[in-house]
Amino acid sequence: SAYRLCIMRKLPSFLARTLTSGTSGSPGLPDMSEVRRKLRDIVGASTNWRDHVQAMQERKALHTLLAKRQADLPPRRMKDSYLEVILPLGSQPEIREKYLNVHNSVRFGRILEDLDSLGVLICYTHTKQEMQPRSPLSIVTALVDKINLCQKIIHPDCDIKFTGNVSWVGKTSMEVKMHMLQLHDGDYNPVLDATFVMVARDPENKRPAFVNPLIPESPEEEEIFKQGELNKMRRIDFSTASLLKMAPTAEERNIVHDIFLNTLDTRQEGEGTVSFQSRKLPPNSVWMEDAKLKALQICHPEERNIFNRIFGGFLMRKAFELGWATACSYGSSRPFIVSVDDIMFQKPVEVGSLLLLSGQVCYTENNYIQVRVHSEVYNANTREHHTTNIFHFTFISENEVPQVVPKTYGGKYPIKSMLYLDGKRHFTAVMKEI
């Protein structure tokens, strides 16, 4: 299975530097509440919703601390941003309830929230200026490039350790690599690898801002940095070939046409009377329009981030949980997450928004289910809809699942065939990775 094929690359030992804080579970390591407290201190964010406007106004004065050129900022090393954080599920049972699901394993949506917070703190650690207690930068998640798992089950009663560091830097963006390990029999064993891309903006989160360059110090670090460049090029190529910009390939057109031929209803008198509209579902198949779920979320102040927008990790958790439910109802058995890829944060979500989530099974193969979750905000005053995120999740089900089939060519569902091909592309890319 994908989990046996997933090979984790441990960070070089020379990056093993930790934050100075502690929990009873692992002396010297901070926990996730400490991560979020540090983020609030770095930005100067208020813990009181009523004071958030004043707190954001105070950040405007930090404009003068921004670098005019990247060359004005001191270079940093990978180990300068390296952090380790503990999630003491084993040693502090009182926090376990928040992370527990009905299957007595860890809620993966909560892990997505923690990865998002940690990724931002790693970037603030990379860009920290010793003489500035507050950072003039607004660092936000631009993209979840990929998260690959190599464990089906995350145990709810064993400590988890997150590690990570900045692995590549552009002018205003940073790639962060993070790893999650879980304690078993005295050793921390790999659970997942994650690659996020963060962007730096000015204190008001309006314009791009320069970040410290990154200097690799060894052949291993050169290779990690080079991989960051390759990841950027891969994303550009994938975007350039998007079905929103270019027609499907000849092979993909043949796939769609084959599906069309296999779903034609020929039970009519005479071949000449066969209609584009007359369709029949092949055995052990489900129409795509019957393989979706929807959800609505009111975005309360409780879910705000340090910049008083809705926390990206919260959006990921809600999208994942809808994606999981979509896969679960489709396969009629428990699905396990294999990979998360290509989550683009297109627009921030304001507090008070109505968030509409739509989960769609868009491709299946054997036990695998590829789910796409579309996220949009609805403004009740203007009645306008704006897409904020597209999420891609790859699940593996306990049992083989029906084939999902788009209605193509005729009728009002040609878009389904494009979703099917896009899902197949994402699935193929994930399978290459793992």
C-alpha positions as CSV (number, residue, x, y, z in Angstrom):
1,S,0.0,0.0,0.0
2,A,1.0,3.7,-0.1
3,Y,1.9,3.6,3.5
4,R,4.6,0.9,3.1
5,L,6.0,2.8,0.1
6,C,6.3,6.1,1.9
7,I,9.9,6.7,2.8
8,M,10.6,9.4,5.4
9,R,13.8,11.4,5.1
10,K,14.9,12.5,8.6
11,L,16.4,15.9,9.0
12,P,20.2,16.0,9.5
13,S,21.1,15.9,13.1
14,F,22.9,19.2,12.9
15,L,19.5,20.9,12.6
16,A,18.6,19.6,16.1
17,R,18.1,22.9,17.9
18,T,15.0,23.4,20.0
19,L,13.0,26.3,21.3
20,T,13.5,27.1,25.0
21,S,10.3,26.3,26.8
22,G,8.9,23.2,28.3
23,T,6.1,20.8,29.1
24,S,6.0,18.0,31.6
25,G,5.9,15.5,28.8
26,S,9.1,16.5,27.1
27,P,11.4,18.9,29.0
28,G,12.8,21.7,26.8
29,L,10.2,21.5,24.1
30,P,7.2,23.8,23.7
31,D,3.7,22.6,23.0
32,M,1.2,23.9,20.5
33,S,-0.3,26.4,22.9
34,E,3.2,27.9,23.3
35,V,3.5,28.1,19.5
36,R,0.3,30.1,19.3
37,R,1.3,32.4,22.2
38,K,4.6,33.1,20.6
39,L,2.9,34.0,17.3
40,R,0.6,36.5,19.1
41,D,3.6,38.1,20.8
42,I,5.6,38.4,17.6
43,V,2.7,40.2,15.8
44,G,1.3,42.0,18.8
45,A,-2.1,40.5,18.3
46,S,-4.8,41.0,20.8
47,T,-6.4,38.1,22.6
48,N,-9.6,40.2,23.0
49,W,-11.7,40.4,19.8
50,R,-13.0,43.9,20.9
51,D,-9.4,45.2,20.8
52,H,-8.4,43.8,17.4
53,V,-8.9,47.0,15.4
54,Q,-6.6,49.0,17.8
55,A,-4.0,46.2,17.7
56,M,-4.0,46.2,13.8
57,Q,-3.8,50.0,13.8
58,E,-0.6,49.8,16.0
59,R,1.0,47.5,13.5
60,K,0.9,50.3,10.8
61,A,3.8,52.0,12.6
62,L,6.0,48.9,11.9
63,H,6.2,49.9,8.2
64,T,9.4,51.8,8.8
65,L,11.1,48.5,9.8
66,L,10.6,46.8,6.5
67,A,13.7,46.2,4.3
68,K,13.9,48.2,1.1
69,R,15.8,45.4,-0.6
70,Q,16.4,41.8,0.2
71,A,20.2,42.4,0.1
72,D,19.7,44.6,3.2
73,L,18.7,41.6,5.3
74,P,21.2,39.2,6.8
75,P,21.3,35.7,5.3
76,R,20.1,32.8,7.4
77,R,21.0,29.1,7.7
78,M,18.5,26.2,7.7
79,K,19.4,25.5,11.3
80,D,18.5,29.0,12.3
81,S,14.8,28.3,11.7
82,Y,14.7,24.7,12.9
83,L,12.1,24.1,15.6
84,E,10.8,21.1,17.5
85,V,7.4,21.1,19.2
86,I,5.7,18.5,21.3
87,L,2.0,17.5,21.3
88,P,1.9,15.6,24.6
89,L,-1.1,13.3,24.0
90,G,0.5,10.6,26.1
91,S,2.0,12.6,28.9
92,Q,-0.9,15.1,29.2
93,P,-4.2,13.2,28.8
94,E,-6.2,16.3,29.5
95,I,-5.6,17.6,25.9
96,R,-6.4,14.3,24.3
97,E,-10.2,14.9,24.0
98,K,-9.7,17.8,21.5
99,Y,-7.7,15.5,19.2
100,L,-9.8,12.3,19.5
101,N,-12.1,10.9,16.8
102,V,-14.9,8.3,17.1
103,H,-12.5,5.6,15.8
104,N,-10.2,6.2,18.8
105,S,-7.4,7.8,16.7
106,V,-6.3,11.3,16.2
107,R,-8.4,13.8,14.2
108,F,-6.2,14.7,11.2
109,G,-8.0,18.0,10.8
110,R,-6.4,19.1,14.2
111,I,-3.0,18.1,12.8
112,L,-3.6,20.4,9.8
113,E,-4.2,23.3,12.2
114,D,-1.0,22.5,14.1
115,L,1.1,22.3,11.0
116,D,-0.3,25.6,9.8
117,S,0.6,27.4,13.1
118,L,4.1,25.8,13.2
119,G,4.9,26.7,9.6
120,V,4.2,30.4,10.3
121,L,6.3,30.3,13.5
122,I,9.2,28.7,11.6
123,C,9.1,31.5,9.1
124,Y,9.0,34.2,11.8
125,T,12.0,32.4,13.4
126,H,13.9,32.7,10.0
127,T,13.1,36.4,9.6
128,K,13.6,37.4,13.3
129,Q,15.6,40.6,13.9
130,E,17.3,40.6,17.3
131,M,16.6,44.2,18.1
132,Q,12.9,44.0,17.1
133,P,10.5,42.4,19.6
134,R,7.7,42.7,17.1
135,S,8.0,41.6,13.5
136,P,6.9,44.1,10.8
137,L,6.1,41.1,8.5
138,S,2.7,39.6,8.1
139,I,3.5,35.9,7.2
140,V,0.6,33.9,5.9
141,T,0.1,30.5,4.3
142,A,0.0,30.7,0.5
143,L,0.0,27.1,-0.4
144,V,0.0,23.6,1.0
145,D,2.2,22.0,-1.6
146,K,1.9,18.4,-0.3
147,I,1.4,16.3,2.8
148,N,2.2,12.6,2.5
149,L,1.4,10.1,5.2
150,C,3.1,6.8,6.0
151,Q,0.9,5.7,8.9
152,K,-2.8,4.9,8.6
153,I,-3.4,5.3,12.3
154,I,-2.3,8.2,14.5
155,H,-2.6,7.0,18.1
156,P,-4.4,9.3,20.5
157,D,-2.4,8.3,23.6
158,C,1.2,8.6,22.4
159,D,3.2,11.9,22.3
160,I,3.7,13.5,18.9
161,K,6.7,15.6,17.9
162,F,6.7,18.1,15.1
163,T,10.0,19.3,13.5
164,G,10.6,21.7,10.7
165,N,12.7,24.4,9.1
166,V,12.8,26.8,6.2
167,S,14.0,24.8,3.2
168,W,14.0,27.3,0.4
169,V,13.6,31.1,0.1
170,G,12.6,33.4,-2.8
171,K,12.4,37.2,-2.5
172,T,9.1,37.3,-0.6
173,S,8.2,33.7,-0.1
174,M,9.5,30.7,1.9
175,E,9.1,27.0,1.6
176,V,8.8,25.1,4.9
177,K,9.4,21.4,5.4
178,M,7.8,19.8,8.4
179,H,7.8,16.3,9.8
180,M,5.6,14.6,12.3
181,L,6.7,11.7,14.4
182,Q,5.0,9.7,17.2
183,L,6.5,8.0,20.2
184,H,6.3,4.2,20.3
185,D,8.4,2.0,22.6
186,G,10.8,4.9,23.4
187,D,11.4,5.9,19.8
188,Y,9.9,8.6,17.6
189,N,8.6,7.0,14.4
190,P,7.8,9.0,11.2
191,V,4.1,9.7,10.5
192,L,4.1,12.4,7.8
193,D,6.1,14.8,5.7
194,A,4.6,18.3,4.9
195,T,5.7,21.0,2.5
196,F,4.1,24.5,2.9
197,V,4.8,27.7,1.1
198,M,4.4,30.9,3.1
199,V,4.5,34.5,1.9
200,A,5.6,37.7,3.7
201,R,3.6,40.9,3.4
202,D,3.7,44.3,5.0
203,P,2.4,45.0,8.5
204,E,-1.1,45.6,7.2
205,N,-1.0,42.4,5.1
206,K,-1.5,44.4,1.8
207,R,1.8,44.2,-0.2
208,P,4.7,41.7,-0.5
209,A,7.7,42.2,1.8
210,F,11.3,41.0,1.5
211,V,12.6,38.1,3.6
212,N,16.1,37.0,4.6
213,P,17.9,35.0,2.0
214,L,18.8,31.4,2.8
215,I,22.4,30.1,2.6
216,P,22.8,26.2,2.3
217,E,25.9,25.1,4.4
218,S,26.4,21.5,3.2
219,P,25.8,19.2,0.1
220,E,22.7,17.9,1.9
221,E,21.4,21.4,2.4
222,E,22.2,22.3,-1.2
223,E,20.1,19.3,-2.3
224,I,17.2,20.4,-0.1
225,F,17.4,23.9,-1.4
226,K,17.6,22.6,-5.0
227,Q,14.5,20.5,-4.4
228,G,12.7,23.7,-3.3
229,E,13.5,25.3,-6.7
230,L,12.3,22.1,-8.4
231,N,9.0,22.2,-6.4
232,K,8.4,25.8,-7.6
233,M,9.0,24.9,-11.2
234,R,6.7,21.8,-10.9
235,R,3.9,24.0,-9.5
236,I,4.4,26.5,-12.4
237,D,4.3,23.6,-15.0
238,F,1.2,22.1,-13.3
239,S,-0.6,25.5,-13.3
240,T,0.4,26.2,-16.9
241,A,-1.1,22.9,-18.0
242,S,-4.3,23.4,-15.9
243,L,-7.5,22.4,-17.6
244,L,-8.7,26.0,-16.9
245,K,-6.0,27.2,-19.4
246,M,-5.4,24.4,-21.8
247,A,-7.5,21.7,-23.5
248,P,-7.1,18.1,-22.3
249,T,-4.4,16.0,-23.9
250,A,-5.2,13.6,-26.7
251,E,-5.0,10.7,-24.2
252,E,-7.4,12.5,-21.8
253,R,-9.8,13.2,-24.6
254,N,-9.8,9.5,-25.4
255,I,-10.5,8.7,-21.8
256,V,-13.5,11.0,-21.7
257,H,-14.8,9.6,-25.1
258,D,-14.4,6.0,-23.8
259,I,-16.5,6.9,-20.7
260,F,-19.1,8.5,-23.0
261,L,-19.3,5.4,-25.2
262,N,-19.6,3.1,-22.1
263,T,-22.5,5.1,-20.8
264,L,-24.5,5.4,-24.0
265,D,-27.9,3.8,-23.7
266,T,-28.3,1.8,-26.9
267,R,-31.5,0.0,-25.9
268,Q,-33.5,1.9,-28.6
269,E,-34.9,1.0,-32.0
270,G,-32.3,1.5,-34.7
271,E,-28.8,2.9,-34.3
272,G,-29.8,6.2,-35.7
273,T,-32.1,7.0,-32.8
274,V,-29.3,6.8,-30.1
275,S,-29.2,10.2,-28.3
276,F,-26.4,12.0,-26.6
277,Q,-28.9,12.4,-23.8
278,S,-29.7,8.7,-23.4
279,R,-27.2,7.5,-20.8
280,K,-27.0,4.4,-18.6
281,L,-24.8,3.9,-15.6
282,P,-22.3,1.0,-16.0
283,P,-22.3,-1.8,-13.3
284,N,-20.6,-0.9,-9.9
285,S,-20.5,2.8,-10.8
286,V,-21.8,6.1,-9.4
287,W,-22.6,9.3,-11.3
288,M,-20.4,12.1,-10.2
289,E,-23.4,14.4,-9.4
290,D,-24.5,11.7,-6.9
291,A,-21.1,11.7,-5.2
292,K,-20.9,15.0,-3.4
293,L,-21.7,16.6,0.0
294,K,-22.1,20.2,1.0
295,A,-21.6,22.1,4.3
296,L,-22.1,25.7,5.6
297,Q,-19.9,27.3,8.3
298,I,-20.5,30.6,10.0
299,C,-17.1,32.2,10.6
300,H,-17.1,33.3,14.2
301,P,-14.4,35.5,15.9
302,E,-13.2,32.4,17.9
303,E,-11.6,31.0,14.6
304,R,-9.6,34.2,13.8
305,N,-5.9,34.2,13.3
306,I,-3.3,36.7,14.5
307,F,-4.3,39.0,11.7
308,N,-8.0,38.8,12.5
309,R,-8.9,36.8,9.4
310,I,-10.2,33.3,9.6
311,F,-7.3,30.9,10.5
312,G,-6.1,28.9,7.5
313,G,-5.7,25.8,9.6
314,F,-9.4,26.0,10.6
315,L,-10.4,26.2,6.9
316,M,-8.2,23.1,6.2
317,R,-9.8,21.2,9.1
318,K,-13.3,21.9,8.0
319,A,-12.5,21.1,4.4
320,F,-10.7,17.8,5.4
321,E,-13.6,16.7,7.6
322,L,-16.1,17.3,4.7
323,G,-13.7,15.5,2.3
324,W,-13.5,12.6,4.7
325,A,-17.3,12.5,5.1
326,T,-17.6,12.6,1.3
327,A,-15.2,9.7,0.9
328,C,-16.8,7.8,3.8
329,S,-20.4,8.0,2.4
330,Y,-19.1,7.2,-1.1
331,G,-17.1,4.1,-0.2
332,S,-19.5,2.9,2.6
333,S,-16.5,2.2,4.8
334,R,-13.8,4.1,6.8
335,P,-11.4,6.0,4.6
336,F,-7.8,6.8,5.6
337,I,-6.0,9.9,4.4
338,V,-3.0,9.2,2.1
339,S,-2.1,12.6,0.8
340,V,-3.1,16.3,0.8
341,D,-1.8,18.3,-2.1
342,D,-2.1,21.7,-3.9
343,I,-4.1,23.7,-1.5
344,M,-4.0,27.2,-2.8
345,F,-5.2,30.1,-0.5
346,Q,-6.6,32.4,-3.1
347,K,-8.5,34.9,-0.8
348,P,-8.6,35.5,2.9
349,V,-11.8,34.7,4.7
350,E,-13.2,37.5,6.8
351,V,-14.7,37.0,10.3
352,G,-18.5,36.9,9.9
353,S,-18.4,35.3,6.5
354,L,-20.7,32.5,5.4
355,L,-18.4,29.8,4.3
356,L,-19.8,27.3,1.7
357,L,-17.9,24.0,1.3
358,S,-18.6,21.5,-1.5
359,G,-17.0,18.1,-1.4
360,Q,-16.9,16.1,-4.7
361,V,-15.5,12.6,-5.4
362,C,-13.8,13.3,-8.7
363,Y,-11.8,10.1,-9.4
364,T,-11.6,6.6,-8.1
365,E,-9.2,3.7,-8.6
366,N,-9.4,0.3,-6.8
367,N,-9.5,1.4,-3.1
368,Y,-8.5,5.0,-3.7
369,I,-10.9,8.0,-3.6
370,Q,-9.8,11.4,-4.9
371,V,-11.9,14.2,-3.3
372,R,-12.0,17.8,-4.3
373,V,-13.4,20.3,-1.8
374,H,-14.3,23.8,-3.1
375,S,-14.5,26.6,-0.6
376,E,-16.3,29.9,-1.2
377,V,-17.5,32.8,0.8
378,Y,-21.0,34.2,0.4
379,N,-21.7,37.9,1.1
380,A,-25.4,38.0,2.2
381,N,-25.6,41.7,1.6
382,T,-24.3,41.7,-2.0
383,R,-25.2,38.1,-2.8
384,E,-21.8,37.6,-4.3
385,H,-19.8,34.3,-4.1
386,H,-16.0,34.3,-4.1
387,T,-13.8,31.2,-4.3
388,T,-11.3,31.1,-1.4
389,N,-9.7,27.7,-1.6
390,I,-9.6,24.4,-3.6
391,F,-8.5,21.4,-1.6
392,H,-7.4,18.0,-2.9
393,F,-7.4,14.9,-0.7
394,T,-6.4,11.4,-1.6
395,F,-8.1,8.7,0.6
396,I,-7.7,4.9,0.7
397,S,-10.8,2.9,1.7
398,E,-11.0,-0.3,3.6
399,N,-12.9,-1.9,0.6
400,E,-12.7,-1.5,-3.1
401,V,-15.0,1.4,-4.2
402,P,-17.4,1.9,-7.1
403,Q,-16.1,3.7,-10.2
404,V,-17.1,7.4,-10.3
405,V,-18.4,8.3,-13.7
406,P,-18.9,11.8,-15.1
407,K,-21.8,12.6,-17.5
408,T,-19.9,14.0,-20.5
409,Y,-20.6,15.4,-23.9
410,G,-24.3,16.0,-23.9
411,G,-26.5,17.3,-21.2
412,K,-25.7,19.9,-18.6
413,Y,-22.7,18.2,-17.0
414,P,-19.7,18.7,-19.3
415,I,-17.9,20.3,-16.4
416,K,-17.9,16.9,-14.6
417,S,-15.5,15.4,-17.2
418,M,-13.0,18.2,-16.5
419,L,-13.3,17.6,-12.8
420,Y,-12.7,13.9,-13.4
421,L,-9.6,14.6,-15.5
422,D,-8.3,17.1,-12.9
423,G,-8.9,14.5,-10.2
424,K,-7.0,11.9,-12.2
425,R,-4.1,14.3,-12.7
426,H,-3.8,14.9,-8.9
427,F,-4.1,11.2,-8.1
428,T,-1.4,10.3,-10.6
429,A,0.9,13.0,-9.1
430,V,0.3,11.7,-5.6
431,M,1.0,8.1,-6.7
432,K,4.3,9.2,-8.2
433,E,5.3,10.9,-4.9
434,I,4.6,7.9,-2.6
